[in-house]
Amino acid sequence: MLQGFKETVFKNKLNQLLAQIDKSRTPPLTKVKSIAIITLEDISSKIDLQKEIEKILGARNVKIYSLRNFDKKDNFSYKHFTKKDINWSGQFTEPSFQGFLETPFDLLIGYFNTNNLYLERAILASQAEFKVGFAGVNSNLYEIEISEKTENITAFTSELKRYLQIIKKL
């Protein structure tokens, strides 16, 4: 019950923050050199997102964080965060993930296609200059939305590459 109340408070906070987004924001026209991905562990455990994105976009050292369910038995990981890593006011409390969000990546990919308060809050909190994700999640979060299934990483990344080339970011 307490978790449900926390999520309600958290959702209201997220909606307040989304309402404050500058709709006329113009992202810088710098070339993409650094890339980050925020996704679900269910997706990242099935698909090697890092490898595919590095291959198709010609990038190196892509950073990734995945949301996973909290389990006391899990070892600490610099590639995962949980619902426990965010407080009631919507701030991330885990220092390495907070550092990831504060890094001004040239491109952030929200690789999930369903609404998720925690992932959406992470995308919103990120200091990345240009954000891309799946259509139908939350259009206020991204500069570009791509309509594709998460299983089709090659199609998603190829489409992303095409858009980035059109706007001269690659």
GICOR-V859464 format. One record per backbone hydrogen bond with DSSP energy under -1.0 kcal/mol. CO is the residue of the C=O (numbers start at 1). NH is the residue of the N-H. If there is no record, write none. Layout:
co=CO nh=NH
co=CO nh=NH
//
This chain:
co=1 nh=5
co=2 nh=6
co=3 nh=7
co=4 nh=8
co=5 nh=9
co=6 nh=10
co=7 nh=11
co=8 nh=12
co=9 nh=13
co=10 nh=14
co=11 nh=15
co=12 nh=16
co=13 nh=17
co=14 nh=18
co=15 nh=19
co=18 nh=21
co=22 nh=25
co=34 nh=107
co=35 nh=63
co=36 nh=109
co=37 nh=65
co=38 nh=111
co=39 nh=67
co=40 nh=44
co=41 nh=45
co=43 nh=46
co=43 nh=47
co=47 nh=49
co=48 nh=52
co=49 nh=53
co=50 nh=54
co=51 nh=55
co=52 nh=56
co=53 nh=57
co=63 nh=37
co=65 nh=39
co=66 nh=81
co=67 nh=41
co=71 nh=74
co=79 nh=66
co=81 nh=68
co=82 nh=85
co=83 nh=86
co=85 nh=93
co=87 nh=90
co=91 nh=87
co=94 nh=98
co=95 nh=99
co=96 nh=100
co=97 nh=101
co=98 nh=102
co=101 nh=127
co=103 nh=105
co=105 nh=129
co=107 nh=36
co=108 nh=132
co=109 nh=38
co=109 nh=111
co=110 nh=112
co=116 nh=120
co=117 nh=121
co=118 nh=122
co=119 nh=123
co=120 nh=124
co=121 nh=125
co=122 nh=126
co=130 nh=108
co=131 nh=143
co=131 nh=144
co=132 nh=110
co=133 nh=146
co=134 nh=137
co=138 nh=141
co=144 nh=133
co=146 nh=135
co=149 nh=152
co=151 nh=153
co=152 nh=156
co=153 nh=157
co=154 nh=158
co=155 nh=159
co=156 nh=160
co=157 nh=161
co=158 nh=162
co=159 nh=163
co=160 nh=164
co=161 nh=165
co=162 nh=166
co=163 nh=167
co=164 nh=169
co=165 nh=168
co=169 nh=32
//
